[in-house]
Amino acid sequence: MIHEIEILQTEKGEILISSQSPVSSMSVPESIESTHHVAPLVYTDVNVVPEHERNELEISISSLEGEVFELKSKLKLLDEKRKEVLNKIIDTKGSIRVFCRVRPFLLTERRPIREPVSFGPDNIVIRSAGTRKEFEFDKVFHQSATQEEVFGEVKPILRSALDGHNVCVLAYGQTGTGKTFTMDGTNDQPGLAPRAIKELFNEASMDHTHSVTFTMSMLEIYMGNLKDLLSARQSLKSYEASTKCNLNIQVDSKGSIEIEGLTEVEVTDFTKARWWYNKGKRVRSTSWTNVNEASSRSHCLTRITIFRHGDGMGSKTEVSKLWMIDLGGSERLLKTGAIGQTLDEGRAINLSLSALGDVIAALRRKKGHVPYRNSKLTQILKDSLGTRSKVLMLVHISPREEDVGETICSLSFTKRARAVESNRGLTTDLRKLREQKISELEEEMRETQESCKKIKPRLQEAERLLSENKKLLWTTDDKHVEDIEKKVLSPLDHLKETDATPKSYDKLVKTSKSSGFVPRFMTSTVASRQRQAMSEKEINAKPQSIRLLAKTFTQLSTSQSPSLSDSRSRGLFRRSYTKPLQAAANNGTPETPRRDIKDTSLQKKNINDTSLPRSKMVTSSDPNVRAKLCYHRRRMSSLT
Ligand SMILES: Nc1ncnc2c1ncn2[C@@H]1O[C@H](COP(=O)(O)OP(=O)(O)OP(=O)(O)O)[C@@H](O)[C@H]1O
């Protein structure tokens, strides 16, 4: 027993599918079968959009396009406002900020009864040999401060980097005070670099108006030479060769610094970025001194270049850099007892650190001349330590009595860098005013971010609806199909194409039904009759519903393969034909090998497979299949 299905076309052009009572195909004679009708059931195929609905679809698409444009414009304005406010906050706080982090006592260290270092939220007091020295900072991180707390202060300037500013985060201090701990951290307590990279990817994924991409480079400055840490040629044992490897620093016409030949890898996600970062770290050369067994005698620089691509609303791609720098140990050479190469290494580090101090001091004093040329480090950072950039220096100190001398040296270094913009120069009233201004700006920033948050889901929803409507229109849009057909045909083929347009074809079918007149090109030829017989033979092996459906199509035109120019027929045929096939394919019976008929490679294979009946070929919406259909139609017309 099977269900008989018949397809009818009403005068309005609607497709009706009438379902018949279950009958035995063996017992009921054909004459009875055709008259044994029950009340027709009308189904509306979801893939088929009637003409009037298509117009509505087009109207809806244009209104959604307008809405998307409007929301994007609003977001763009809010984003610009957010950028401006963030910039003001950072400038009010100081575009060069200096923090201090005090290392906790290690398990191997003896804790003195009277600790030489005491601290407040933004100051450090050193008491030693009857003297008291006080140093001010933008913020002091106590011994108990977590990696997360430190990162919290860095986060705002990462946003600034994404907004197009060059940003520099530097870890400064004596060997063994925790510079590497702060920058790299451990597996359990990741440091600033991995957290910052993760945050960049996070922020980029939430940017609905721009697409953001990143590249990464790592280099080491050792004894005044630059070494590429991500180069394929570098090996872990490259320490000896490090002095031979030198890269040139170039300045382009816009004043941007480029390092000639430096490897720049594209990082598409955090995992890849972390992998490259770890690779660079392994390659970094270290030598041994008697102060700290793993002391770094070089500066390690990690650069993330941020490309913020245009939003499609007139803005260009913005490029900015985030530098994360683990500076070499700043200890005085006498104390290390260094001789030979280690002494030279120490000298080179001290020279570059003092050049860095000079540059920062000049920038903070807003002095005309900034001595960038005095070291490789400052030459490289020239475009990232300048006026539009944001700098964050983290000074690390030891809590130990024995290190007090070094601690005072490190703190004095930063005192020079903070000389002008420090709080010390401000009266209490001015300080309060400054803090009030910062909190007002922060409030404004929060409001702007809230407004952005409200718009983003609306924009996403509008974009989703727009793409859905476009897809729906695409599947039913005859013009689109025609365009594809035209593209596939060569100009010469197009001239040969004598077939009627879809609309006139419809008319012709209707006319032939009503008047009994069949135009010459629609009368069957020997070849078409053979093909029809072949396809019917093939269809007989398929489920009954497909057989009847295909029969209806073959009846519509006796001389041509079913034309897919009628969108409704196409949608109906595609759905009705592919479902049983898919079901059969998914059953995976030995006779029918498991196939996914949506697989385009398989569809393409089928097109070239001449053993398949042509009726199968025309069921796909694949443009390649249409090419075959056009070819078939052309041949038909040339036969008549
Ligand atoms: N805030 C901290 N909390 C816990 N342990 C810390 C902290 N800071 C540093 N340490 C520990 O102190 C030791 C020295 O730290 P680290 O190697 O980071 O110093 P460094 O300044 O980078 O030294 P170098 O200049 O030789 O590279 C490490 O064992 C590290 O785990």
PDBQT file of the ligand as one rigid body, heavy atoms in Angstrom, charges set to zero:
ROOT
HETATM    1  N1  LIG A 701      55.096  38.334  43.060  1.00  0.00    +0.000 N 
HETATM    2  C1  LIG A 701      55.710  37.158  43.209  1.00  0.00    +0.000 A 
HETATM    3  N2  LIG A 701      55.090  36.154  43.841  1.00  0.00    +0.000 NA
HETATM    4  C2  LIG A 701      55.666  34.961  43.979  1.00  0.00    +0.000 A 
HETATM    5  N3  LIG A 701      56.924  34.662  43.533  1.00  0.00    +0.000 NA
HETATM    6  C3  LIG A 701      57.600  35.631  42.905  1.00  0.00    +0.000 A 
HETATM    7  C4  LIG A 701      57.026  36.922  42.700  1.00  0.00    +0.000 A 
HETATM    8  N4  LIG A 701      57.934  37.673  42.058  1.00  0.00    +0.000 NA
HETATM    9  C5  LIG A 701      59.002  36.879  41.848  1.00  0.00    +0.000 A 
HETATM   10  N5  LIG A 701      58.812  35.674  42.355  1.00  0.00    +0.000 N 
HETATM   11  C6  LIG A 701      59.759  34.551  42.319  1.00  0.00    +0.000 C 
HETATM   12  O1  LIG A 701      61.067  35.113  42.455  1.00  0.00    +0.000 OA
HETATM   13  C7  LIG A 701      62.000  34.433  41.644  1.00  0.00    +0.000 C 
HETATM   14  C8  LIG A 701      62.737  35.411  40.732  1.00  0.00    +0.000 C 
HETATM   15  O2  LIG A 701      61.802  35.997  39.880  1.00  0.00    +0.000 OA
HETATM   16  P1  LIG A 701      62.117  36.323  38.366  1.00  0.00    +0.000 P 
HETATM   17  O3  LIG A 701      62.944  35.255  37.747  1.00  0.00    +0.000 OA
HETATM   18  O4  LIG A 701      60.837  36.631  37.746  1.00  0.00    +0.000 OA
HETATM   19  O5  LIG A 701      63.013  37.596  38.497  1.00  0.00    +0.000 OA
HETATM   20  P2  LIG A 701      63.616  38.498  37.344  1.00  0.00    +0.000 P 
HETATM   21  O6  LIG A 701      63.583  39.878  37.822  1.00  0.00    +0.000 OA
HETATM   22  O7  LIG A 701      62.930  38.228  36.083  1.00  0.00    +0.000 OA
HETATM   23  O8  LIG A 701      65.081  37.986  37.236  1.00  0.00    +0.000 OA
HETATM   24  P3  LIG A 701      66.050  38.079  35.961  1.00  0.00    +0.000 P 
HETATM   25  O9  LIG A 701      66.361  39.498  35.731  1.00  0.00    +0.000 OA
HETATM   26  O10 LIG A 701      67.231  37.307  36.408  1.00  0.00    +0.000 OA
HETATM   27  O11 LIG A 701      65.310  37.442  34.848  1.00  0.00    +0.000 OA
HETATM   28  C9  LIG A 701      61.244  33.388  40.893  1.00  0.00    +0.000 C 
HETATM   29  O12 LIG A 701      61.364  32.182  41.543  1.00  0.00    +0.000 OA
HETATM   30  C10 LIG A 701      59.807  33.849  40.991  1.00  0.00    +0.000 C 
HETATM   31  O13 LIG A 701      58.910  32.785  40.927  1.00  0.00    +0.000 OA
ENDROOT
TORSDOF 0
